[in-house]
Amino acid sequence: MFSNYLIGLREGLEASLVVCILIAYLVKTGRRDALRPVWIGIGVAVALALGFGCALEFGSQELTFEAQEALGGSLSILAVGLVTWMVFWMRRTARHLKSELHGKLDAALQMGTGALVATAFLAVGREGLETALFVWASVRAAGDGTPRPLIGVALGIATAVVLGWLFYRGALRINLATFFTWTGGMLVVVAAGVLAYGLHDLQEADWLPGLNDKAFDISDIIPPDSWYGTLLKGVFNFQPDPTVPQVTVWLLYLIPTLAFFLSPVGFGSGKGKAKVPDEQGSRPSEAPQA
């Protein structure tokens, strides 16, 4: 549940910051008439993300076991690739995010209502689709058959919405650069577990060999149905009896990715903090800078 809460919080806060920048800019420049198309675009993006998640969940149930495993494994690997790109992208481009969104809004305002809807939709839609895919893959990896993963995601998104509103009002100031560094690092750990589980799905589908080649089996020490076994699986997608390919892929992904992410090279050369204006533009909140 915690890993899914983290996904909802991290992705939701990124989307909240985007919405905060869009709305604050329109209010500050006296273009409140453009707020409605922006909210429409945001609403369509959220609906698309929910529809995409439902299509993944219910559409996969109609497939054979082998097809389900092949689809789950392939999409898990895709989700890991997207979330890895996302955490590095956020750290490297956050410094320019506000100015880029302002430029897109200026162009959209000149083009009309449809362009405003499209701008808001594209700005938020990418985050929503990434979230839906990664949550679906993470829930499959958890595999406990309970609604707890989805509750975790919902709580994370709700927390992000509250934080976004507080940023907009200028009521909250935290070091977002530190926040995104810690949550990004934890997401890399979660993604490593999802990647290993995705590889297991492909082995179950007979796409890859080595299903019976166990690296180790500590099920007697950490039973999968114990509270601590369930906790480790829910947070880190831990498996007490992984195959050799799973352990190999987990190590090959986690060690270099986490090391590069936490190193200054992974952030680029820029330093400092940008400002996100509130409605009056008088009490800016800090936004992360790479």
Secondary structure by P-SEA (a helix, b strand, c coil): caaaaaaaaaaaaaaaaaaaaaaaaaaaaccccaaaaaaaaaaaaaaaaaaaaaaaaaaaaaccaaaaaaaaaaaaaaaaaaaaaaaaaaaccccaaaaaaaaaaaaaaaacaaaaaaaaaaacaaaaaaaaaaaaaaaaaaccccaaaaaaaaaaaaaaaaaaaaaaacccccaaaaaaaaaaaaaaaaaaaaaaaaaaaaaaacccccccccccccccccccccaaaaaaaaaccccccccaaaaaaaaaccaaaaaaaaccccccccbbbbbbbcccccbbbbbbcc
